[in-house]
Amino acid sequence: MTSSTTPELPKPSPAPRNAGERRGPRESSSSWRLTDRLGLALAWVLGVLFCVIAVAIVVFLAVQGLRYLHPSLLWTNPKVSNTQRGSGGFLDPLLGTLIVGVISLSLAGPIGVGIAVWLVEYGRPKLLARLVESTVEMLAGTPSIVLALFGLLIFETKVTGFLSAINGGIVFGKSCFIAGIMLLFVALPYVVATVREGLQAIPNHVREASYALGKSKIATIRRVLLPSVRPSVITGSMLGFGHTIGDTTIILLLMGDTQVLQGVGHVPLLGILRGTGSTMTSYIFDNAPTGDLNHPQLAYAAAFVLLLIVLALNLIVDIFARRSRELRWS
């Protein structure tokens, strides 16, 4: 008897799982065409120029901010004064920034996650899905002044009068709550985009494994997919929050632009939400050298604090983006 053996096939080498593993030798740019080398040089110049400009802005605001920032500015309210030393601090604008940011984020978060889940996991009917997708993209490019004017048109009616102050039957249509609602449309595209990208990055076999275990589609979304895209949800929320607190037009037109928070009624929290106020951006605008108050030292100090908040948000986004990539490659 002759025994026959089946030759073993060579096993394919595993593909690199992340960008940190060793790769093959990189092609030298010296062999490229002249136009390609010029394009590479232009890309390097523009990249370095962009970094220099960004660093210059941060350094300038840091120098000016540390020069004029005092701890008392963080816990004193603005005051009417002809001198910068007697104008108080920016506690109320800082609280107004947090208030409108939390309102817009608490609305944009659930709505954005719901839209992203529906677009990726359902997308039916197709015509409606395309319409919703186009609408979200349109909101990302809509100027803030258009949203502000639309907000004035909607919230100056008696139907929505409970959201703002009413005097003699006239609805003002300006409040912290109204500004937060309209800033929802500023933050929404970022939440939808990041969550949608995170859902699309999840392999289909994860869904199929959940279905094989007897889970329904809604249970798969709630217990498998949404926990997997939690870093994407936080990233989109922080990006939206950063753009929300950086907006000025909606605040000036829909929040009243009063230096201190002015409540309406006798209920403390509800009165503040229905009342007028300002944020750090409108405070900087008013105290800038070209503003109505012309207190540049206070403007530089407030701009430095706002810059620190934005940098902290970007750091949070970077941490969760790295975590999302690690989970994706694991």
Secondary structure, DSSP 8 states (H G I E B T S, - for coil): ----------------SSTTS-------GGGS-HHHHHHHHHHHHHHHHHHHHHHHHHHHHHHHHHHH--GGGGTS-B---SSSTTSB--HHHHHHHHHHHHHHHHHHHHHHHHHHHIIIII--SHHHHHHHHHHHHHHHTS-HHHHHHHHHHHHTSSTTGGGS-EETTEE----HHHHHHHHHHHHHHHHHHHHHHHHHTS-HHHHHHHHHTT--HHHHIIIIIHHHTHHHHHHHHHHHHHHHHT--HHHHHHSB--SS-B--SS-HHHHHHHSBB--HHHHHHHHSTTSSS--HHHHHHHHHHHHHHHHHHHHHHHHHHHHHHHHHH-
